[in-house]
């Protein structure tokens, strides 16, 4: 885990603002789910194996409690409990999550996520809405080279069944995890690992070759026989719906299965092709999770993104990931001018101007040095102050102008190009 200084926090806030702006465009309602969940609730989503990846403990009531490791569990639990909630419900969240995994570049054991979920009757347009949001959010951030890779769990499950002659939960789970690893490990490592689990090398090579297939629907059809696979038609319909929405940075990638077992249909991940940071976001349909919480009448689809990884992509593309500050410094040339300067600083803050002022009574020369990162400096000097005037200095080019105090205090924003 780490502490986030003001510069890092401003970058996170920049992504948060863009996320909330985009969420409003799509009509999502923001909420902040609890940072604590019962371990049993988290296990309902991901099974007992999730204990290896979460922070959990017993509270004073001897209940097993865990820090949230994503937002999906809390949001789904909340929506299921709201029996009178109008569906479809579109909810978004943003905040910190905790995971007990190996820290890596762009992700720590405490990091930030944004999240969107749609709950209600399963619909292809709901899946398209989530993917369109993802595309437009990256456009709002001005990130380039973003590709959204889409697949379908049931289609991949069908192919696994044909190759391995088995669709039991153990086989499907093992082979999905093998496919999911192909982005992180080389093929020989994966085959060696799964030979020890009893799978044949020939079948492993077939499924890993299948997982490399990617492209537009017509390209995929030329590479693989998809006839007789119902989920293929659903994938093509999704592509048609997304094209209708103007989303073009999409392709089919059979290597996308998403590691968590609860996904049940369309799945997708988004990548910055100019970096090797891995997936920036991931999501898909998970109709089984509301059922686990007792709602058989409700489906769900959603997406979540890692904020720190997005910031790394912004920085690698030379994009501004935090708004430039527009600070103005109020300076005083001697001790006599200190109190009037404090008064001017307070009056300007009342007008909504971001002001810096020395609090230690340091010499004017030192104040000038410290004001080098400000756009302008307002200087209070005895001669000008006696005439109800101040000096305004442009810190970029050094030019100075004398301005009436009344003009400064009545309409300060008109005097500065912020």
C-alpha positions, 0 to 999 in steps of 0.5 A: 500500500502507499500514500498518495501525495497532492500531485498523485491525488490531483491526477486521480481527481482528474480521472474521477471528474472525467468519469463522473462527467461521462457517467452523467451523459449516460444517466448513471447514478453515483453511489458510494458502497460500504468499504466493508463486506461480510466475507460470506458475501464476497465468497458468494461471488468468487468462492472460498479461493478469494480469501487468498486475495482479500484482506479479512478479519474478525470484528468485535462481534466475531463476524468475518469482515473483509475490505472491499476488493471491487465495487460489483459485490457491494452494488449488487448486494445493495440493488438486490436488497432494494425490492422497490427499485425501478429497473433497469438501475444504472449505478456508478461508483469510484473509490479505493479497493484493497487486494492482497496480491503482488504489487506491480506497476500501476497497481498496489494493494490499495488502489482506485477503481471506477465502476459501472453496473446496469441491473435489470432484464438481460439485454444486448443493448445494456451490454452495448451501453456499457461498452459504448461508455468505455469507449467514450470515457477514453475519448473524453480522456483523449487517450489514443490507441485504445482497443476494446477486445470482446468475446463471449464466455458461452462461445469459448465454453462451447469450443472447450467442450468440443476440444476436451470432450468435457464441460464440467466445472473443473475443466471449464475453470481450468481451461479458462484460467489457462486462456486468461494466462496467455496474455501474461505467460508464454505458451510453453509455460502454460502447457507445462503447468496444465500437463501436470493437471492431466490435460493432453498437450494436443488439446492444450495447443488447440485451445491456445491457438484458438485463443489467439484468434482476433479481428472483425467478425468477417475475419474471424469467420474466415479463420474459424468455423463458428457455425452452429454456435449460438453465442456467435450470433449474439456477438455479431449482434453486439457488433452491429449495435456498437457500430450503430452507436458509433463505436469502432475501436472494437474487435473480437478476441477469443483470448478474453474470458475474464478470470472470475467465474461469475461471468456468464455472457459477453466479456471484454477488456480494453487495452492501450496498444502503445503500452504493455500495462495490461488491461485498463478495464474489464467487464461483461455480463454476470447474470448469475450474481444477482441470483446468488443474492436471491433475485432470479428476475434480474440480470446484470452487466458492468465494467470496472477500470484501474485508475492508476493504470489509466494515469500511466497511459495518460502519462506515456502518451504525454497527456495532462492527467491533472488540471494545471494549477492557476495559482496567484501569489500575494507578496509583501515587500516588508513586514509593514505590508504583511497584514494588508497582504493577508487581508487582500489574500482573504478577500480574493479567496472570497472571490474564488481566486486560488491564492498562495501567501507566505505565512512565515514573514520571509524576506521579499526575495524568498517570497518571489522565489517561492512564487515561481510556480504561480502565473501572477504575483500581486505585490503590496509595496508601501508607496503603491499601497499608500495610493490604494494601488498594487503591483501585478507581476506576470511570472512568465515574462516578468512584466509588471503593471500598477492596478487600483486596489478597488479594481483588483477586489471588485473584479479580480478575474478580469485582470488575470488570464487563468 
